[in-house]
Amino acid sequence: MTGWVVIIGLGPGADGLITPDAQAAIAAATDIVGYIPYVRRITPRDGLVLHESDNRVEMERATHALQMADDGRRIVVVSSGDPGVFAMASAVFEAVEAGPADWCNLDIRVIPGITAMLAAAAAAGAPLGHDFCAINLSDNLKPWSLIETRLRLAAEADFAMAFYNPRSRSRPDGFGRTLAILRECCEPGRVIIFARAVSTPDQTLRVTTLDDATPEMADMRTIVLVGSSLTRAIARDGAPFVYTPRSVAQ
């Protein structure tokens, strides 16, 4: 039997946002490999083995998937959102590069998914309608000094920004530092969106300004979107529509 590895994203939370290609890969798999809560989104069935692991063992998880594929099994590596956005696709290819030479010839495919950044933007309107960037605020795999440099340069370039992993129990202070940097670089009325548990029944969407934002508004289930200087909020009953115009005055 010829093995393979398919790396998929399960979308931001709603089952309807899992792509048909990802569902087909799951249906054909012999094994599912991933972080505990993502694996538990997969419906068990006869002939399917579920391999759960902690969120800080990405390289071990990727190596295990490749070893099983090399043995002829059909492996799906699951992430949330899109597997190429702060997720498992990079880890798998890092493991390929570090592993045996014949792993380079394995059948490895990446299936794109809907990342939380895009689901949050859709829920708010179109805040990423012009140039934007995404920054992971976790300093587990990179130093805080690099995060700060990227924040300042993104603000200087007037990008809209999407922040992943803004605040956790083990990193309670980083998002407060992020807000402080933005307040040094941006006007106080800059639009900020806190989208929590986006696309699930627990979804909440809070639209506020940089001046009124507090660290407690974010946690690990929250995507934070920061508008550019051009981003606008259209007042209406309920949450405003937020969008960034597609053009910039010349």
C-alpha positions in Angstrom: 0.0 0.0 0.0 1.3 3.5 -0.9 1.2 5.9 1.9 0.6 9.6 1.8 0.3 12.7 4.0 -2.4 15.3 3.5 -2.3 18.4 5.6 -5.7 20.1 6.1 -7.4 22.9 8.0 -10.7 22.4 9.7 -11.7 26.0 9.3 -12.4 28.4 12.1 -15.0 26.3 13.9 -18.2 25.8 11.9 -18.5 22.5 10.2 -19.9 24.2 7.1 -16.5 25.9 6.6 -14.6 22.7 6.2 -13.8 22.4 2.5 -15.1 19.4 0.5 -11.4 18.5 -0.4 -10.6 18.3 3.4 -13.6 16.2 4.0 -12.6 13.8 1.2 -9.1 13.5 2.7 -10.5 12.6 6.1 -12.8 10.0 4.5 -9.8 8.3 2.8 -7.4 8.4 5.8 -6.3 5.5 7.9 -4.9 7.9 10.6 -5.6 11.4 11.9 -2.8 13.3 13.6 -3.1 16.6 15.4 -3.6 18.7 18.5 -6.1 17.2 20.9 -9.2 19.6 20.3 -8.8 19.4 16.5 -8.6 15.6 16.4 -11.7 15.5 18.6 -13.6 17.3 15.8 -13.2 14.2 13.6 -16.0 11.6 13.8 -14.5 8.2 14.8 -15.2 5.3 12.4 -14.0 1.7 11.9 -10.5 1.6 10.4 -9.6 5.1 11.4 -6.9 5.7 14.2 -6.9 9.0 16.0 -3.6 10.3 17.3 -3.9 13.2 19.7 -1.0 15.2 21.0 -0.3 18.4 22.9 0.0 21.8 21.2 3.8 22.1 21.9 5.0 19.0 20.1 4.5 20.0 16.5 7.8 18.6 15.2 7.2 15.2 17.0 3.7 15.1 15.5 4.9 15.9 12.0 7.7 13.3 12.3 5.2 10.6 13.5 2.9 11.4 10.5 5.8 11.0 8.1 7.0 7.8 9.6 3.5 6.3 9.3 3.1 7.4 5.7 6.5 5.9 5.0 5.1 2.6 6.3 2.2 2.8 3.8 -0.5 4.5 5.9 -2.8 7.3 4.7 -2.3 10.2 7.1 -4.3 13.4 7.5 -2.6 16.0 9.7 -5.2 18.4 11.0 -4.9 22.0 12.0 -7.6 24.6 12.6 -8.2 27.3 10.0 -5.8 27.0 7.1 -2.9 24.6 7.6 -0.4 27.0 6.1 -1.2 29.9 8.4 0.6 29.5 11.7 -0.2 25.8 11.6 1.1 22.3 10.7 2.1 22.6 7.1 5.4 24.3 7.9 6.1 21.8 10.7 5.6 18.9 8.3 8.0 20.3 5.7 10.5 21.2 8.4 10.4 17.6 9.5 10.8 16.4 5.9 14.0 18.5 5.5 15.4 17.2 8.8 14.4 13.6 8.1 15.6 10.7 5.9 16.2 11.6 2.3 13.5 9.4 1.0 10.8 11.4 2.8 11.3 14.0 0.1 9.6 11.6 -2.3 6.6 10.9 -0.2 3.2 12.0 -1.5 2.6 15.1 0.6 -0.2 17.5 -0.2 -1.6 20.7 1.5 -5.3 21.4 1.2 -6.1 25.1 1.8 -8.7 26.0 4.4 -10.5 29.1 5.8 -8.4 30.8 8.4 -9.9 32.5 11.4 -8.6 35.9 10.2 -10.8 35.7 7.1 -13.8 34.4 9.0 -13.5 37.3 11.5 -13.1 39.8 8.7 -16.2 38.5 7.0 -18.2 38.7 10.2 -17.3 42.3 10.6 -17.6 43.4 7.0 -14.4 43.9 5.0 -11.7 45.3 7.3 -9.0 43.5 5.3 -10.2 45.0 2.0 -6.9 46.6 1.2 -3.3 45.7 2.1 -2.9 43.8 5.4 -0.6 41.6 7.3 -0.9 38.8 9.9 1.2 38.6 13.0 1.4 35.8 15.5 1.8 37.5 18.9 3.0 34.3 20.6 6.7 34.5 21.6 7.0 30.7 22.1 8.9 30.3 18.8 10.4 33.7 18.2 11.6 36.5 20.5 9.4 39.4 21.6 11.9 41.8 20.1 11.1 40.5 16.6 7.3 40.8 17.3 7.8 44.4 18.4 9.8 45.2 15.3 7.2 43.8 13.0 4.4 45.6 14.9 6.2 49.0 14.5 7.0 48.4 10.8 3.4 47.3 10.0 2.0 50.4 11.7 4.5 52.6 9.9 3.4 51.1 6.6 -0.2 51.6 7.5 -1.3 48.0 7.1 -4.5 46.7 8.5 -3.3 43.9 10.9 -4.6 40.6 12.0 -3.3 39.2 15.3 -3.2 35.5 16.1 -2.7 34.1 19.6 -3.0 37.5 21.3 -3.2 36.5 24.9 -3.1 33.4 27.0 -2.7 32.3 30.6 1.0 31.7 30.1 1.5 35.0 28.2 -0.9 37.5 30.0 1.2 40.6 29.3 2.1 40.4 25.6 -1.2 41.9 24.3 -1.0 44.8 26.7 2.5 45.5 25.3 1.1 45.3 21.8 -1.6 47.9 22.5 1.1 50.2 24.0 3.2 49.9 20.9 0.1 50.6 18.7 -0.7 53.7 20.8 2.7 55.0 20.1 2.3 54.6 16.4 -1.4 55.1 15.6 -4.1 57.5 16.2 -6.4 56.7 19.2 -9.5 56.3 17.0 -8.0 53.4 15.0 -10.7 50.7 14.6 -10.1 47.4 16.4 -12.2 44.3 16.2 -12.2 41.5 18.7 -13.7 38.4 17.1 -14.0 35.5 19.6 -15.0 31.9 18.7 -15.7 33.1 15.2 -18.2 31.0 13.2 -19.3 29.0 16.2 -22.5 29.4 18.3 -20.3 31.1 20.9 -19.2 33.8 18.5 -18.9 37.4 19.8 -17.8 40.4 17.8 -16.8 43.6 19.5 -15.9 46.7 17.5 -14.0 49.4 19.4 -11.1 51.9 19.0 -7.5 51.7 20.0 -8.1 54.2 22.7 -10.8 52.0 24.4 -9.2 48.6 23.8 -8.0 46.7 26.8 -5.9 43.5 27.1 -8.8 41.6 28.8 -10.8 41.9 25.5 -8.6 39.1 24.0 -7.8 35.5 24.7 -6.6 32.5 22.8 -10.0 32.0 21.1 -9.9 35.6 19.8 -8.7 37.0 16.5 -7.9 40.7 16.8 -8.2 42.9 13.6 -6.7 46.4 13.6 -7.7 48.7 10.8 -5.5 50.9 8.8 -5.8 54.7 9.0 -8.4 54.4 6.2 -10.6 51.8 7.8 -14.2 53.0 8.5 -17.1 51.9 10.6 -20.6 52.4 9.3 -23.0 52.9 12.2 -26.2 51.0 12.2 -28.5 49.0 14.6 -26.2 46.5 16.3 -22.6 46.1 15.4 -21.3 48.5 12.7 -20.1 47.4 9.3 -16.3 47.8 9.2 -14.5 48.0 5.9 -11.2 49.3 4.4 -11.6 51.0 1.0 -10.0 49.3 -1.9 -8.3 52.5 -3.1 -5.9 55.0 -1.6 -5.9 58.7 -2.7 -2.9 59.6 -4.8 
